[in-house]
Amino acid sequence: AGALMPYVAMKCGICFQPPAIVLIYKEDGEDKTRRRLMPVRHFSRFSDCSLAAERLKNNPRHKAHLERVSLRQLEKLHRLLKGHLGGETLAESLEKFHREEAIDPEEDLNKLDDEALAKRKSLMDELFEKNRKKRDDPDFVYDVEVDFPQDEQVESCGWDAESDEGF
């Protein structure tokens, strides 16, 4: 166990009865696939999922195994467990999760409280990083130039037509 990250997480899931997080992993340098069951204790339908996920990820017994599993993935699994404990089916919990995690371009972010806004920003940052082209990507192109069609009428905005005498 001298390597920095001795475990390679392959799949991470949930077991409802008894409540547990299931990790399918390999040890670095080995071909043998292993399964680790991590019980979720002291968790109810009223529990804070992000706190529970953080606690599990930082648990000394599981920390090395969960190093390559994102905190967001663990939080999602805890939210599914919370839905199950609240009487929801797996399909209902997943649909609710996807609805909460979706970014609506028409949503007015100015009307959100600080916690909801931070969550939306985090989702946008994650989506940006996922879609961002990096220098190492095979289809990376430096300095892309795009010509936009000028067929349509250019829309003017009221805010840029006003004079700036007050400034």
C-alpha positions as a printed Julia matrix, in Angstrom:
167×3 Matrix{Float64}:
   0.0    0.0     0.0
   2.93   2.31   -0.67
   1.36   3.76   -3.82
  -0.42   7.1    -3.62
  -3.75   5.78   -4.99
  -3.74   1.99   -4.58
  -7.41   1.53   -5.58
  -9.09   2.17   -8.93
 -12.84   2.7    -8.54
 -14.79   1.18  -11.42
 -18.43   1.43  -10.34
 -20.19   2.92   -7.37
 -23.79   2.12   -6.44
 -26.25   1.76   -3.62
 -27.89  -1.09   -1.76
 -31.21  -0.24   -0.11
 -31.45  -3.2     2.26
 -29.36  -2.87    4.39
 -28.5    0.74    3.46
 -24.98   0.73    2.03
 -22.77   2.2    -0.67
 -21.29  -0.49   -2.93
 -17.93   0.08   -4.61
 -16.58  -2.16   -7.36
 -12.84  -1.56   -7.63
  -9.48  -3.0    -8.58
  -6.24  -2.71   -6.71
  -3.61  -0.88   -8.76
  -1.61  -3.35  -10.82
  -4.02  -6.27  -10.3
  -6.7   -7.68  -12.59
  -8.92  -9.01   -9.82
 -12.16  -7.05   -9.35
 -13.31  -6.57   -5.78
 -16.5   -5.37   -4.11
 -16.6   -3.23   -0.97
 -19.81  -2.7     1.0
 -19.8    0.47    3.1
 -22.8    0.6     5.47
 -24.64   3.91    5.74
 -25.36   4.27    9.43
 -27.39   6.87   11.34
 -29.06   8.06    8.13
 -32.75   8.88    7.8
 -35.04  10.63    5.35
 -34.29  13.86    7.27
 -30.48  13.6     7.01
 -28.24  16.04    5.15
 -26.97  14.14    2.09
 -23.91  16.29    1.42
 -22.8   16.02    5.05
 -23.32  12.23    5.04
 -21.38  11.91    1.76
 -18.52  14.0     3.16
 -18.46  11.9     6.34
 -18.27   8.67    4.32
 -15.55   9.99    1.98
 -13.43  11.13    4.94
 -14.03   7.98    7.0
 -10.56   6.52    7.74
 -11.78   2.98    6.89
 -13.01   3.93    3.41
 -10.94   7.0     2.5
  -8.37   5.18    0.35
 -11.07   3.3    -1.56
 -13.16   6.41   -2.2
 -10.3    8.68   -3.22
 -11.2    8.47   -6.92
 -14.97   8.67   -6.32
 -16.33  12.21   -6.49
 -18.12  13.72   -3.53
 -20.97  14.6    -5.91
 -21.42  10.91   -6.84
 -21.59   9.95   -3.16
 -24.07  12.75   -2.5
 -26.26  11.5    -5.37
 -26.28   7.98   -3.9
 -27.23   9.35   -0.49
 -30.06  11.35   -2.09
 -31.37   8.19   -3.74
 -31.24   6.42   -0.38
 -33.03   9.35    1.26
 -35.77   9.15   -1.39
 -36.12   5.42   -0.77
 -36.45   5.99    2.97
 -39.09   8.62    2.19
 -41.18   6.1     0.24
 -40.15   7.07   -3.31
 -39.38   4.5    -5.98
 -35.93   4.51   -7.56
 -37.39   5.97  -10.79
 -39.07   8.79   -8.84
 -35.88   9.57   -6.92
 -33.8    9.61  -10.11
 -36.32  11.84  -11.91
 -36.37  14.24   -8.95
 -32.57  14.27   -8.84
 -32.27  15.03  -12.58
 -34.89  17.78  -12.32
 -32.98  19.43   -9.45
 -29.64  19.05  -11.24
 -30.81  20.38  -14.62
 -29.81  23.87  -15.67
 -32.76  25.84  -17.01
 -31.55  28.65  -19.31
 -34.8   30.57  -18.65
 -34.42  30.47  -14.85
 -33.87  33.86  -13.2
 -30.8   33.29  -11.04
 -31.32  36.66   -9.33
 -34.34  35.22   -7.5
 -32.43  32.29   -5.92
 -31.1   32.23   -2.37
 -27.35  31.97   -1.81
 -27.33  28.18   -1.34
 -29.36  27.47   -4.5
 -27.27  29.95   -6.49
 -24.03  28.32   -5.32
 -25.41  24.94   -6.37
 -26.35  26.24   -9.86
 -22.9   27.82  -10.26
 -21.28  24.55   -9.24
 -23.36  22.67  -11.83
 -22.42  25.2   -14.52
 -18.73  24.98  -13.6
 -18.89  21.19  -13.77
 -20.64  21.28  -17.16
 -18.09  23.82  -18.42
 -15.16  21.62  -17.33
 -16.76  18.56  -18.91
 -17.22  20.34  -22.28
 -14.01  22.37  -22.26
 -11.46  21.51  -24.91
  -8.03  21.09  -23.39
  -4.69  21.35  -25.14
  -4.21  17.57  -24.81
  -7.53  16.71  -26.52
  -7.16  15.18  -30.01
  -9.73  17.59  -31.53
  -8.26  20.7   -29.87
  -7.89  23.65  -32.25
  -6.09  26.81  -31.21
  -7.59  30.19  -32.19
 -10.88  29.14  -33.8
 -12.48  31.78  -36.01
 -16.18  31.65  -36.83
 -18.12  33.85  -39.28
 -21.7   34.35  -38.2
 -24.32  34.88  -40.92
 -25.48  38.48  -41.28
 -28.79  37.63  -43.0
 -30.93  38.44  -40.0
 -31.74  41.88  -38.63
 -29.34  42.81  -35.84
 -31.25  43.17  -32.6
 -30.64  46.37  -30.68
 -30.79  46.61  -26.92
 -32.26  49.53  -25.01
 -29.45  49.68  -22.49
 -26.73  50.35  -25.07
 -28.7   53.08  -26.86
 -28.96  55.31  -23.79
 -26.49  58.08  -23.3
 -23.96  57.77  -20.55
 -24.24  61.35  -19.26
 -24.74  60.18  -15.69
 -21.38  58.43  -15.55
